[in-house]
Amino acid sequence: MRLLTVLLVILLALLQYRLWFGQHSIADYFRQQEELRTQQASNQELEKRNRLLRADVKDLQQGLEAIEERARNELGLIREDEVFFRLFSQSAASGGQ
């Protein structure tokens, strides 16, 4: 009976060691949970960016207004019948003096 008790205590100790310190331990579980939360946050940011890009692509595919707006803002283009004025402030024109 004593031998059986000693064997069961040793078995329990080995199982406890594996539970707390071995492969697939509780520490690994908590580390993986943290990695999962980090990855989910990253995925949410990427999903948000993808939604914005899809909306941008949809606008560019459907109408000329989005294309015209991009051409004006990013390339500085104007129409033939338009006049472009650029205004400078007084401090910028005098070289900052």
C-alpha positions in Angstrom: 0.0 0.0 0.0 2.9 2.3 0.9 4.5 1.7 -2.5 1.3 2.4 -4.3 1.0 5.8 -2.5 4.6 6.7 -3.3 4.0 5.8 -7.0 0.8 7.9 -7.1 2.6 10.9 -5.5 5.4 10.6 -8.0 3.0 10.3 -10.9 1.1 13.4 -9.6 4.3 15.3 -9.3 5.3 14.5 -12.9 1.9 15.5 -14.2 2.0 18.7 -12.2 5.4 19.5 -13.6 4.2 18.9 -17.1 1.1 21.0 -16.5 3.1 24.0 -15.2 6.4 23.8 -16.9 6.3 21.3 -19.8 5.3 21.5 -23.4 1.7 22.9 -23.8 1.8 24.1 -20.2 -0.4 26.8 -18.7 2.4 29.4 -19.3 2.3 28.5 -23.0 -1.5 28.8 -23.0 -1.4 32.3 -21.5 1.4 33.3 -24.0 -0.7 32.1 -26.9 -3.7 33.9 -25.6 -1.8 37.2 -25.6 -0.5 36.5 -29.1 -4.0 35.8 -30.2 -5.2 39.1 -28.8 -2.4 41.0 -30.5 -3.1 39.2 -33.8 -6.9 40.0 -33.6 -6.1 43.7 -33.0 -3.9 43.7 -36.0 -6.5 41.9 -38.1 -9.1 44.5 -37.1 -6.8 47.4 -38.2 -6.2 45.6 -41.5 -9.9 45.0 -42.0 -10.6 48.7 -41.4 -7.9 49.6 -44.0 -9.3 47.1 -46.5 -12.8 48.5 -46.1 -11.5 52.0 -46.9 -9.6 50.7 -49.9 -12.6 48.9 -51.2 -14.7 52.0 -50.9 -12.0 54.0 -52.7 -11.8 51.4 -55.5 -15.6 51.4 -55.8 -15.7 55.2 -56.0 -13.0 55.1 -58.7 -14.9 52.4 -60.7 -18.3 54.1 -60.5 -17.8 57.7 -61.3 -15.6 60.4 -62.7 -15.9 62.6 -59.7 -13.5 60.6 -57.6 -11.0 60.4 -60.5 -11.3 64.1 -61.0 -10.8 64.8 -57.3 -7.7 62.7 -57.2 -6.3 64.4 -60.3 -6.9 67.8 -58.8 -5.5 67.0 -55.3 -2.6 64.7 -56.1 -1.5 65.9 -59.5 -2.6 69.6 -59.4 -4.5 69.3 -62.7 -7.1 71.9 -63.8 -9.7 72.0 -66.6 -9.2 73.9 -69.8 -11.8 76.5 -69.0 -10.5 77.1 -65.4 -8.0 79.7 -64.1 -5.7 78.7 -61.3 -4.6 81.2 -58.7 -1.9 80.6 -56.2 -1.8 83.0 -53.3 1.2 83.6 -51.1 1.2 85.2 -47.7 3.3 88.3 -47.1 5.8 86.5 -44.8 6.4 83.8 -47.4 6.9 86.2 -50.3 9.5 88.3 -48.4 11.6 85.2 -47.5 10.5 85.1 -43.9 12.1 88.5 -42.9 
